[in-house]
Structures are given as structure tokens and as C-alpha cells.
Amino acid sequence: MLPQLEYSILTQDSEDIQQLITIIDQCFVGFPGSEAYINLVGVENFRIIRQSRQIMGGLAAIPMSQWFGGERVPMTGIAAVGIAPEYRGGGVAIAMLEHTVRELYDNGVPISVLYPATQRLYRKAGYEQAGIYSTWEIPTQTIQVREQPLPLKPLVPINLEAFYPIYEQQARLINGHLDRNTFHWQRLIQSKDKETVYAYLIGEIDKPEGYLIFTQDNGILQIRDWAILTRDAARSFWSFLANHRSQIEQIQWYSSSVDSLSLLLPEQTAKIISQFRWFLRVIDVVKALEKRGYPLGISVELHLDIRDNLIPENNSKFTLSVSNGRGEVSQGGNGDLQLDIRGLAPLYTGLFTPYQLQLAGQLAGTETALLAASQIFAGVSPWMPDFF
């Protein structure tokens, strides 16, 4: 039996902040500067759960947006979820998450995303695999792209605003990319252990066609962020990296599980060295389905029967009508596609097709409903380069 728990927003109370810092430090060994992280995220974006004056755990709930179908969908990112060791295993973590999900619904948030340390806990709260975070690597000597149609111009000092419009042009085409805020941009240029962060625009200053931000250490060039808008920019990107071959042995970057930049390489020498799946929860079914974009040129209805044990308002039948790239949701319908709130997450993002989700037992439906869902949620495989 759980003791009486109190869920609340972290305040400026110094004792509360110090308790949370202690928990974060103990939960995440080597976490770089818990106090600085809390200040960067904002005290008002932390939630805590306590008994009397004793804080048992906490998490960060960071307001963001994410691109789906070419439209921004408001999203809250969950991070730094930690429970003090003496309170683990007693249901405190799931209680905190359930409170958070309910708060997000009450505040009108359509979706929430997190990177799970364990799947079981977050699945209990309705989260499910929804997108990819992959690290690629290639031996510099094997790039063999020599043509460089465009110049690369260093930005010293780094002016992040120069990257905003380039990133957005690319991000709006990729399901799952963040509509970044200051928190994400600043983290891209933070130096660690006296390392130098380099930033280059690809193309002319007044009309850039891409950029890259990177660091160098021990023979590895680590690309923290990149955007490529044209074929010439892609060739210039690879040529610039190939020219580091005398000092750099490996190039690493973040990309999709199927990287289109690798098409320009002479051989299949680029490999995924790590891959992780981020989780998404549909917080408000109606808002989530109406906020995202859909393929142009289709006009179709999908009748959903959704089960959500945590948010009763989602536990119902809905009809999604898609036309001209937009969706409208009404209550009711035939319920031809049956799924719980977890199964809706990878369908919503396009990580898996309806047929794949049916094989995994995540949904069931008529052939007509499966075909309609395949048309509605078709798109670029979801991924993002940001970790939070």
C-alpha cells in the first residue's frame, strides 16, 4: 500500500531543489551538473513526488513541439526521471508518471515523448516505441568524395540564429524532428572538457544550403548536428569531411535507420554503431490527430476504437476524417480499428505500418481499416537527432 503521496511543481525552495539534485546525481551516475541542468530546463518545468517534506523522486516536463506530416505538434518531453533508491519498487515512479500524464491532458498537451531507461515502466503509463535515434560511423579514408560544388564557411563566433531557417526547412519534412527551442540549440554548442565546437555553413552566406556543427577528439570527428537541403550541399558535406582524413580516422553523425546521405558514397562503408528508440504517448487523442499533417491527395475516413486506462476521455470510439492534408476528429464511429493507447503511438509516428502492428498484437482491424490507416499514416520514417 502506497503512503499518501503529494505531486507538485518544483518551487524555488532551496531545500527542495537540493533534495532533487541529490536524487538526480544518485540516479544518473556522471550526470554533468544537475544544478546547472535544472537551471537550464527551468525550475518550473520540474515535477516532484513526496511524502510529507521528503522528496521521493522527480522529473523534467519540457514544453516542445515536434514535426509530423509537415505540421508542428505541441509536445512535452519527459526527462531526468529519477526515484531515490530507498523508494524504488514500491510504485512511486508509476504514480508520478500517471500524475504527469493527467496534468498534461488537463493542460491541453497532445503528445509526450521520452527516452526510456526501461520500457516496462513507461509502457505502464501508455508510452510506446515511436521513433529512432541512431549513431552512424564511417572510416574517413573510405568516403572518397572529392567534388565540392559549394564553399564551407566557418562561423566564428557561432551564431545559432544562422542555422534556424536551414534546420526548419529540413525538420518539417521529417516525422519526429523537434521544433527546437533555446534549450536544444544551446546544448549543441556547449563545450565539454575544454573541447572546441566548430560550425560551418554550406554554400554562400546569403543563401546557405546546409550546415554542420562538430567536435574533434582522439581521431574521431563527431557531428553534433547537420542539415542538408540540396544535392550540391550533400556532396560538399562529404568532400569536406573526406579532407580530414590525414588526422581523423572516423566520422560519426546522427541520422535515420536508413540514411539517404549514404547514397552518395562509393561503397557501403557507413554503418550504424548504436540505435535507440524513443517513446511517445498520445496524451489527447483528438488534439494529437488534428494537429499533425497528413499526405496530400487522399480523402479517407478511419474509424478508431481506442482503449486508455489512464485518460478516460481517450477511452472511446473516434472517426478521423482526412482530406487536403488535414484531419478532423469526431466522437463515435464503427470502431473498425481496435487498439490501445500504446498501439496508437507507433501508428501515429509511422514507425511501424498497421500490418506490422497487427502482427505484433498492437491492433486489430478490418482490411478496409488497415488500408485506410496505411494511407493516412504514410510518411518518412520517424527519427530525431536530439537527445533529452
HUBELRA-V851385 format. One record per backbone hydrogen bond with DSSP energy under -1.0 kcal/mol. CO is the residue of the C=O (numbers start at 1). NH is the residue of the N-H. If there is no record, write none. Layout:
# HUBELRA-V851385
co->CO nh->NH
co->CO nh->NH
This chain:
# HUBELRA-V851385
co->6 nh->50
co->8 nh->48
co->13 nh->17
co->14 nh->18
co->15 nh->19
co->16 nh->20
co->17 nh->21
co->18 nh->22
co->19 nh->23
co->20 nh->24
co->21 nh->25
co->22 nh->26
co->23 nh->27
co->24 nh->28
co->28 nh->31
co->31 nh->33
co->33 nh->37
co->34 nh->38
co->35 nh->39
co->36 nh->40
co->37 nh->41
co->38 nh->42
co->42 nh->45
co->43 nh->46
co->45 nh->61
co->46 nh->10
co->47 nh->59
co->48 nh->8
co->49 nh->56
co->49 nh->57
co->50 nh->6
co->51 nh->54
co->54 nh->51
co->56 nh->84
co->57 nh->49
co->58 nh->82
co->59 nh->47
co->60 nh->79
co->62 nh->77
co->64 nh->75
co->65 nh->179
co->66 nh->73
co->67 nh->176
co->68 nh->71
co->68 nh->293
co->71 nh->68
co->73 nh->66
co->74 nh->111
co->75 nh->64
co->76 nh->113
co->77 nh->62
co->79 nh->60
co->82 nh->58
co->84 nh->87
co->85 nh->88
co->91 nh->95
co->92 nh->96
co->93 nh->97
co->94 nh->98
co->95 nh->99
co->96 nh->100
co->97 nh->101
co->98 nh->102
co->99 nh->103
co->100 nh->104
co->101 nh->105
co->102 nh->106
co->103 nh->107
co->104 nh->109
co->105 nh->108
co->110 nh->283
co->110 nh->284
co->111 nh->76
co->112 nh->281
co->113 nh->78
co->114 nh->279
co->119 nh->123
co->120 nh->124
co->122 nh->127
co->123 nh->126
co->128 nh->280
co->131 nh->278
co->132 nh->384
co->133 nh->276
co->134 nh->255
co->135 nh->273
co->135 nh->274
co->136 nh->253
co->137 nh->271
co->138 nh->251
co->139 nh->142
co->140 nh->143
co->151 nh->203
co->153 nh->201
co->159 nh->162
co->160 nh->163
co->163 nh->167
co->164 nh->168
co->165 nh->169
co->166 nh->170
co->167 nh->171
co->168 nh->172
co->170 nh->173
co->171 nh->174
co->174 nh->177
co->175 nh->383
co->177 nh->67
co->178 nh->180
co->181 nh->185
co->182 nh->186
co->183 nh->187
co->184 nh->188
co->192 nh->195
co->198 nh->214
co->199 nh->155
co->200 nh->212
co->201 nh->153
co->202 nh->209
co->204 nh->207
co->209 nh->229
co->210 nh->202
co->211 nh->227
co->212 nh->200
co->213 nh->224
co->213 nh->225
co->214 nh->198
co->215 nh->222
co->217 nh->220
co->219 nh->249
co->219 nh->250
co->220 nh->217
co->221 nh->252
co->222 nh->215
co->225 nh->213
co->227 nh->211
co->230 nh->234
co->231 nh->235
co->232 nh->236
co->233 nh->237
co->234 nh->238
co->235 nh->239
co->236 nh->240
co->237 nh->241
co->238 nh->242
co->239 nh->243
co->241 nh->244
co->242 nh->245
co->244 nh->247
co->244 nh->248
co->249 nh->140
co->250 nh->221
co->251 nh->138
co->252 nh->223
co->253 nh->136
co->260 nh->263
co->261 nh->264
co->262 nh->265
co->267 nh->269
co->271 nh->137
co->274 nh->135
co->276 nh->133
co->278 nh->130
co->278 nh->131
co->279 nh->114
co->280 nh->128
co->281 nh->112
co->284 nh->288
co->285 nh->289
co->286 nh->290
co->287 nh->291
co->288 nh->292
co->300 nh->322
co->302 nh->320
co->303 nh->337
co->304 nh->318
co->305 nh->339
co->307 nh->341
co->311 nh->314
co->314 nh->316
co->316 nh->306
co->317 nh->332
co->318 nh->304
co->319 nh->330
co->320 nh->302
co->321 nh->328
co->322 nh->300
co->323 nh->326
co->325 nh->294
co->326 nh->323
co->328 nh->321
co->330 nh->319
co->336 nh->366
co->337 nh->305
co->338 nh->364
co->339 nh->307
co->340 nh->344
co->344 nh->348
co->345 nh->349
co->346 nh->350
co->346 nh->351
co->346 nh->352
co->353 nh->357
co->354 nh->358
co->355 nh->359
co->356 nh->360
co->357 nh->362
co->358 nh->361
co->364 nh->338
co->366 nh->370
co->367 nh->371
co->368 nh->372
co->369 nh->373
co->370 nh->374
co->371 nh->375
co->372 nh->376
co->373 nh->377
co->382 nh->132
